[in-house]
Amino acid sequence: MQIAVLGLGYVGLPLALSLAKKFSVTGFDINSNRIDKLKDSSVVFTSNKDDLRKASFYIIAVPTPVNEYNQPDLNALFSATRIVGSVLKKGDIVVYESTVYPGCTEDECAPLLEEISGLKYGEDFKVGYSPERINPGDKVHTIETVCKVVSGCDDEVLEKIASVYEAIVDAGIYRAPSIKIAEAAKIIENTQRDVNIAFMNELSIIFGRMGINTYDVLEAAKTKWNFLHFGPGLVGGHCIGVDPYYLVHKAEELKYHPQIINAGRFINDSMGGYVGKKIVKNLIAEKIKIYEARVLVQGITFKENVDDIRNSKVVDLIKELRDYNIDVDVIDEMADAKETEATYGITLLKKPRPPYDAIVLAVAHDKYSKQKLSELKELCKNKLFLFDIKGVFRKDIKHFTENNFYWSL
């Protein structure tokens, strides 16, 4: 079987490499520079759509973000669908892995394939959906070790799709009853996490007013066997901060306003600004002149130990500080400096330029989590003034005898 994977990002690339152990695989991406960097492997990488013609099994794994109004942006999905449609043949199978709202694959993508190819959906070619479950930076939950949900437009193609994924997924395959159910399952996986994290963020705001640490509360609560352990934080990235909007979009098409999902999104989207305001208030309380204040922010990627800056909520924190004319330095060795500058207009420094009035540990990369409090103190003008978003140093600070200020969510 000849397999083509379209979209070589954090989902498509590891999938292509894994499939190449069992099948002949062509990896396609419109970014020719990326293709040049990937050619040292058993996968045939290409940016030429004519190279896709020999395939009979197509997997589309392109990004599905939201636009500035938090509406689904399906441009990349439809572009990849048009490319496949232009090379589609009788007997071919097209599987979508990109996150979409329920109904998108059958109601929008399949008709587009028909239009471009001139073939009949369900007769000449068939379609399936298998939601990606890649967790960037996670070396435990990989393609091979996580159960794979698959679906197809009929029982025959479902078994063919399942057989392909069974060749590489050790954890097993779950056959969903329909494509819409598989699409819906993907969306609620991340929406559930979004709502739970929003609850933790709201608790953090409440507990902060009580003068107690949220992480200490969670440590006590999770001793109960059925307590669901989530933590507060800045929710960015391309999954948790995006997928719920796809469900909201579909719900509103059906004349339903999803209150819990929207409330969770509002809380999580507001946390960068909330943390920024907390920093400003505490600097003022220390009688530090805001227009002369200097703050170091450590980390800008959307989560720890990954280089992905997409939809980073640390950017909201930085913007909030700069709105008060605070001089903000940002460091992050994991992030690409050119990409960060082009995307957000934020310059990453190679190293700090002390002294600072405050330090913000925004992303708990291993390098930053392993710092000593004494090292952070040396970067400050006077006492250690630390805003620790993820509570990395909440236990160590109790034993740090020097005069200091510490805050976490």
SULDA-V137706 format. One line per field, one symbol per residue. ss: DSSP state (a for helix, b for strand, c for the rest). psi: psi as a letter, one per 20 degrees, with the letter a starting at -180 (. if undefined). A space follows every 10 residues. Layout:
ss: ???
psi: ???
This chain:
ss: cbbbbbcccc caaaaaaaac cccbbbbbcc caaaaaaccc cccbbbccaa aaccccbbbb cccccbcccc cbccaaaaaa aaaaaaaccc ccbbbbcccc cccaaaaaaa aaaaaaaccc bcccbbbbbc cccccccccc cccccccbbb bbccaaaaaa aaaaaacccc ccbbbcccaa aaaaaaaaaa aaaaaaaaaa aaaaaaaaaa cccaaaaaaa accccccccc ccccccccca aaaaaaaaaa aaacccccaa aaaaaaaaaa aaaaaaaaaa aaaaacccca aacbbbbbcc cccccccccc cccaaaaaaa aaacccbbbb bcccccaaaa aaaacccbbc cccccbcbbb bccccaaaac ccaaaaaacb cccbbbbbcc cccccaaaac cccbbbbbc
psi: ppppopolbi ghghgghghi hhrpppppqi ohhhghijim riqoqqjohh iihiqioppo lrqnaqaijk qpojghghgh ghgghijqrp iqppppiqpr qpigghhggg hhggghhjrp phghrrqrpn pqkpopiojg nrghippppq rrirhghghg ghhghhhioh irppoqhrgh ggghggghgh hgggghhhgh hghggghhhi kqpghhghhg hiiphjpoor qraoobajfh igghhhhggh ghhjkpoogg ghggggghii hghggghhgg ghgghjkpog iiqppppopi rirqkqjpjp kpihhhgggg ghhjkpopqp qoihqpgghg ghgikpppqh qqmrqqhqpo nhplqgghhj qqhhhhhhiq gdrpnpongj kgjhhhhhjo hqprppqr.
